[in-house]
Amino acid sequence: MLLELISSGSTADMYSAAIVVLSTALVYYFIIYPLYFHPLSDVPGPLICKLTRYWILFKSWNEERNRYVQALHEKYGTIVRIGPDQVDINDVAYLKDIYVGNFDKTGFYAQFVNYDSHCTFSTTDKGTHKESRKVSHKFYSKTNICSPTIMPRIERVIHDTLEVLHEKVNQPVNAFVLFCDMAMDAVSAFSFGNNYDSLLVDPFGKGERVVTDFGLQSSTGFWVTEMPQWYDWVVSKPVSKASQRCYDWIERQFNTAYDQLGKSISDGVESLLTVYFDFDFSNNKPIQKSKLFDKRRTKSEFFDHIAAGHVTTATTMSYFFYEMASKLEIQNRLREELLDVLNHGIPISSEDPEPISYSAVDDEAKLPFIHACMYENFRIHAGIPGQEPRLVPSKGLIFRGSGKVPVVKLPGGTVVTMQPWSLHRVHSTFPDPEKYDPQRWMDADKAQLKTMKGHLMHFGSGARMCIGQHLATAEIKMSMANIMCRYRVELVDDFDYEKDGAMMDIYTTVPRSEKMMLRFIPLKSL
């Protein structure tokens, strides 16, 4: 028929022939090929995901991606096709291939720029990333975090947090804001030395305003990472102004620390800034240490560390104390262990803000239950539960098969993701995965414990793991132990924990209302 139309020679027939050819090509390219002939055609998944990438983007925009992908794994198995050229894998065996093997990052990360400059997190090129991370890697090491230079700053922040709680005894406290203030102070002191703008000085005034601005700034995450071309069209002026206030706030601290660099070095005050810059006393000016890190890129690095480092820690702490308040038997058991080991079974007065040392609370052998509670909290309430996309290299990746899926070669250029939300809920490793059950960590034998810890991805995995994990862990352990040795934590009657306290289904999660209302009752008053 097509040949007859062409041979007839009339213009109308030629147009008809062109429409037939074009329609056939479009049907083949957009429907037949992705369903039946694409290299990923054997990977199971919803029909709509095989045909368009916009369905999974819609799920991200609608803040339901993590749970949606989890439901797909429960239906289809350990690998699911979530886009024409995209799969999600929920099998710990592939962490080594994808993240330890350091597959290239996708453009998802390239949008995390600040002050018009990339930072380590946004750097997709492996060589540049390695060079960038190497500059500050040692300063973020556990050895340095525990050093006499850095640990007193963390202790001071814990001290200030305990003072705030003492001022708010028996009152409802927005724990999310408080722990945002705490974590922001810790990362800022680490970054700027003595030249940081403390939020714990005014935690629910200035501190809450800064936290709110950062929350508004991060609310644009979908448009920044997935649809950056639409950013200027969809982001409101109030959000843009809040974002600018965040940039201005960090830049002011950076400039003050930069201007005071000579004095800081003379006084022996080490900070992250002194990792990137030295000081030429003869010419009275800072000297760039690394060719890669000029002043602008260093500012971008600091913004990234402070923005990411405060909200993830605050979310972790908010849900830890929520779990304690809603499960008093676990809370009492945890406190008994802490007090027996750390203070001869005697509660510490809320009027005493001097913190228990990190070395005391970091001993997992002596304090197994609080560590079990912490691991279980990381599992259920990971600060970053969302996708970590990577590009399959040109040689491809062999999916080695599972009960429901045969062996499949993922071709180069395929976007492959794994998400902590799902990896932390593998039923064979974590039975009844939605239950907060620290006892599972206590009952596990050595082999089981290794498997369980191997599934935890709350700090990422491989060469691009969270560089601040040791700083964050120190903040988390010290605040958990010091608060629980002084207070009983209770829920607040008029706060809707299921609605307003629910974890948002986004890449970096927070409580939906950015509130976690709790009451801290001094043990000495009980």
SVG drawing of the C-alpha trace seen along z (x, -y; Angstrom):
<svg xmlns="http://www.w3.org/2000/svg" viewBox="-4 -43 62 61">
<polyline fill="none" stroke="black" stroke-width="0.4" points="0.0,0.0 2.8,-2.4 4.6,-1.7 1.3,-2.3 0.9,-5.7 4.4,-6.7 4.2,-5.5 0.9,-7.4 3.0,-10.6 0.3,-13.0 1.2,-15.5 -1.6,-14.3 -0.4,-10.7 3.2,-11.7 2.0,-13.4 0.0,-10.3 3.0,-8.1 5.2,-10.4 2.7,-10.3 2.6,-6.5 6.4,-6.2 6.8,-8.8 4.0,-7.2 5.5,-3.7 9.0,-5.0 7.6,-6.8 5.7,-3.8 8.8,-1.6 11.1,-4.1 8.9,-5.1 6.9,-1.8 8.1,1.3 11.9,0.8 11.9,-0.1 9.4,2.7 10.9,5.6 14.3,4.8 16.0,2.5 18.9,4.1 16.8,3.4 13.7,5.1 14.1,8.1 14.3,6.0 10.8,5.9 8.9,2.8 5.7,0.9 4.9,0.4 4.8,-3.4 8.4,-3.4 9.7,-1.5 8.2,-4.1 9.0,-7.4 11.3,-8.9 8.7,-11.4 6.8,-9.0 9.6,-8.6 10.2,-12.3 6.6,-12.9 7.0,-10.6 10.0,-12.6 8.1,-15.9 5.1,-14.5 7.4,-13.4 6.7,-9.7 9.6,-8.3 11.4,-6.4 8.3,-4.5 7.2,-4.0 10.5,-2.4 10.4,-0.3 6.9,1.0 8.3,1.9 11.1,3.9 8.5,5.8 6.5,6.6 9.2,7.2 12.4,8.2 15.9,6.8 16.1,5.0 13.4,2.8 13.3,0.6 12.2,-2.9 12.9,-4.6 13.7,-3.7 17.4,-3.9 17.3,-3.7 17.2,-0.8 17.2,-0.7 18.9,2.2 18.2,3.3 21.0,5.8 23.9,5.1 26.2,7.2 26.1,4.4 27.4,1.7 30.9,2.8 30.3,2.7 28.6,-0.7 30.0,-2.7 33.2,-1.1 33.9,-0.7 33.2,-4.4 30.9,-4.6 30.7,-8.2 28.1,-10.5 25.2,-11.7 24.2,-15.2 22.0,-15.0 24.9,-16.0 26.4,-18.6 23.6,-21.1 24.9,-21.3 26.9,-24.4 27.3,-27.4 28.5,-30.9 28.7,-29.8 31.4,-27.2 31.5,-23.5 32.4,-21.8 33.6,-18.2 30.0,-16.8 29.0,-18.4 32.2,-17.3 31.3,-14.5 34.8,-13.9 36.5,-11.2 40.0,-12.6 39.0,-16.1 36.8,-14.6 39.7,-12.6 41.9,-15.6 39.2,-17.7 38.4,-15.3 42.1,-14.6 42.6,-18.2 40.4,-17.9 40.1,-14.2 42.7,-14.0 41.1,-17.0 37.8,-15.1 39.4,-11.9 38.3,-10.4 41.8,-10.9 41.6,-14.6 38.0,-14.9 39.1,-13.4 42.2,-15.5 42.7,-18.1 42.3,-20.8 38.9,-19.9 37.1,-17.9 36.8,-20.9 34.8,-22.7 32.3,-19.8 32.2,-19.6 31.4,-23.3 28.5,-22.9 27.1,-20.0 27.6,-22.2 25.6,-25.0 22.9,-22.6 22.5,-21.3 22.2,-24.9 19.4,-25.5 17.5,-22.4 17.9,-23.4 16.3,-26.8 13.4,-24.9 12.9,-22.2 9.3,-20.7 8.3,-22.9 7.5,-21.7 10.7,-22.0 11.0,-21.9 13.8,-19.4 14.3,-19.6 15.2,-23.3 17.3,-22.8 19.4,-20.0 19.7,-22.0 21.2,-24.8 23.5,-22.4 24.7,-20.8 25.1,-24.1 27.3,-25.4 29.4,-22.2 30.1,-22.3 30.6,-26.1 33.1,-25.9 34.9,-23.1 35.0,-25.2 35.7,-28.7 37.4,-28.1 36.4,-30.8 35.0,-33.1 31.5,-31.5 28.1,-32.9 26.5,-30.7 22.8,-29.9 22.6,-28.3 23.0,-31.8 19.4,-32.5 18.2,-29.1 14.5,-29.8 14.9,-33.3 17.8,-33.9 18.6,-30.2 15.1,-29.2 15.1,-32.0 18.3,-30.7 17.1,-27.1 13.8,-28.1 15.8,-29.9 17.8,-26.8 14.6,-24.7 13.2,-27.0 16.4,-26.9 16.5,-23.1 12.8,-22.9 13.8,-23.6 15.8,-20.4 13.7,-18.7 14.0,-21.6 17.7,-22.0 18.6,-18.4 16.0,-17.0 14.7,-20.0 17.2,-22.8 16.0,-24.4 12.7,-25.2 14.2,-26.6 13.9,-30.3 10.3,-29.8 8.9,-27.9 10.8,-29.1 9.1,-31.9 10.7,-35.2 10.4,-34.4 12.2,-31.2 14.9,-32.9 15.3,-35.6 15.6,-32.9 18.3,-31.1 20.2,-34.4 20.1,-35.0 21.6,-31.5 24.5,-32.3 25.0,-35.7 25.1,-34.3 27.8,-31.7 29.7,-34.2 29.8,-36.7 31.3,-34.0 33.7,-33.0 34.9,-36.5 35.4,-37.2 37.4,-34.0 39.4,-34.8 40.2,-38.3 41.2,-36.9 43.3,-34.1 46.6,-35.5 45.5,-35.9 44.0,-32.5 47.2,-30.8 49.3,-32.9 47.0,-31.8 47.3,-28.1 43.6,-27.8 43.2,-25.2 40.1,-25.0 38.9,-23.7 39.9,-27.2 43.5,-26.7 43.5,-23.4 42.8,-25.4 44.7,-28.6 48.0,-29.6 49.0,-33.1 51.9,-35.2 52.9,-37.3 55.5,-39.3 52.9,-40.5 50.0,-40.2 47.7,-38.2 46.3,-34.6 47.9,-32.1 46.0,-29.5 47.4,-26.0 45.7,-24.0 45.5,-25.0 42.0,-23.6 40.6,-25.6 40.5,-29.3 38.4,-31.5 35.2,-30.9 35.4,-27.1 36.4,-27.0 33.2,-29.0 31.2,-26.6 32.7,-23.7 31.9,-25.3 28.3,-26.0 27.9,-22.4 29.3,-21.0 27.2,-23.3 24.0,-22.9 24.1,-19.1 25.8,-18.6 23.2,-20.3 20.0,-18.9 21.0,-15.2 22.2,-15.3 19.2,-17.1 16.8,-14.7 18.7,-11.7 18.6,-13.3 14.9,-14.3 13.8,-10.8 16.0,-9.2 14.4,-11.2 11.0,-10.6 11.6,-6.9 12.8,-7.2 9.7,-9.2 7.3,-6.8 8.9,-3.7 9.6,-4.3 10.7,-0.7 13.6,-1.2 14.3,-4.7 14.6,-3.4 16.8,-0.5 19.1,-2.7 19.4,-5.2 20.1,-2.5 23.0,-1.2 24.4,-4.8 24.2,-5.7 25.6,-2.4 28.6,-2.6 29.2,-6.4 28.1,-7.7 27.7,-4.8 23.9,-4.6 23.3,-8.2 21.4,-10.7 23.4,-13.8 21.8,-17.1 20.3,-19.2 22.0,-22.2 25.4,-20.6 26.2,-21.3 29.6,-19.8 29.4,-17.0 30.5,-13.4 33.5,-12.9 33.3,-11.3 35.8,-8.7 33.5,-7.5 30.4,-7.2 32.2,-5.8 32.9,-2.4 30.5,0.0 31.7,3.0 30.7,1.2 27.6,-0.5 26.1,2.0 22.4,1.0 22.8,-2.7 24.8,-1.7 22.0,0.7 19.5,-2.1 21.7,-4.3 22.1,-1.7 18.4,-1.1 17.8,-4.8 20.2,-5.1 18.3,-2.2 14.8,-3.5 15.4,-7.3 18.4,-7.7 19.0,-11.5 19.4,-10.8 17.1,-8.0 16.9,-8.8 18.5,-7.7 22.2,-7.8 22.4,-7.7 25.5,-6.6 26.3,-6.0 27.2,-2.4 30.6,-2.6 31.0,-1.7 32.0,2.0 28.5,2.4 27.4,4.0 26.3,7.6 23.2,8.1 23.9,11.6 20.3,12.7 17.9,13.3 14.8,15.4 12.6,13.3 15.1,11.9 17.6,13.6 21.1,12.5 21.0,9.1 23.8,6.9 23.2,3.3 24.7,1.3 27.0,-1.6 25.2,-4.9 22.4,-3.2 21.6,-5.2 21.7,-2.8 20.5,-3.9 20.4,-2.4 18.5,-4.0 19.1,-3.6 15.4,-3.6 15.1,-0.2 18.4,1.2 17.6,0.6 14.3,2.5 15.5,5.8 13.2,8.3 15.8,11.2 18.2,9.0 15.7,6.9 12.5,8.9 9.5,6.7 11.6,3.8 9.2,0.9 9.5,1.8 12.0,-0.2 13.7,2.7 17.2,2.2 17.1,5.7 17.7,7.1 21.2,5.7 21.7,7.1 20.6,10.6 22.6,10.8 25.7,13.1 29.0,11.8 28.2,12.8 24.6,11.4 25.9,8.2 28.4,7.8 25.6,8.3 23.3,5.8 26.0,3.1 26.9,3.9 23.3,2.9 23.5,-0.5 24.0,-3.3 23.1,-6.3 26.5,-7.9 26.6,-6.6 29.1,-4.1 32.5,-3.8 34.9,-6.6 32.2,-9.3 31.0,-8.5 30.0,-11.4 33.3,-13.1 31.8,-14.5 30.7,-11.1 33.1,-11.1 32.1,-14.7 28.5,-13.8 28.9,-10.6 30.6,-12.5 27.8,-15.0 25.2,-12.2 26.7,-10.0 27.6,-12.8 24.2,-14.5 22.3,-11.2 24.3,-10.1 24.5,-13.5 20.8,-14.3 19.6,-10.8 21.8,-10.9 20.0,-14.1 16.4,-13.9 13.4,-11.8 11.9,-12.5 8.2,-12.7 5.8,-13.2 3.7,-16.4 -0.1,-15.9 -1.1,-18.5 1.5,-17.6 0.4,-15.2 3.4,-12.9 1.9,-10.8 1.2,-13.8 3.4,-16.7 6.3,-14.5 6.3,-12.1 9.5,-11.7 9.2,-13.5 9.7,-11.3 12.5,-13.3 16.3,-12.9 17.3,-14.5 14.5,-14.0 13.1,-16.2 10.0,-16.0 7.1,-17.2 6.4,-20.3 10.1,-20.8 9.0,-20.3 9.5,-17.5 7.9,-18.7 9.2,-16.9 9.4,-17.6 12.6,-17.1 12.0,-16.3 15.0,-16.5 15.7,-13.2 16.6,-14.9 13.1,-16.2 11.4,-12.8"/>
</svg>
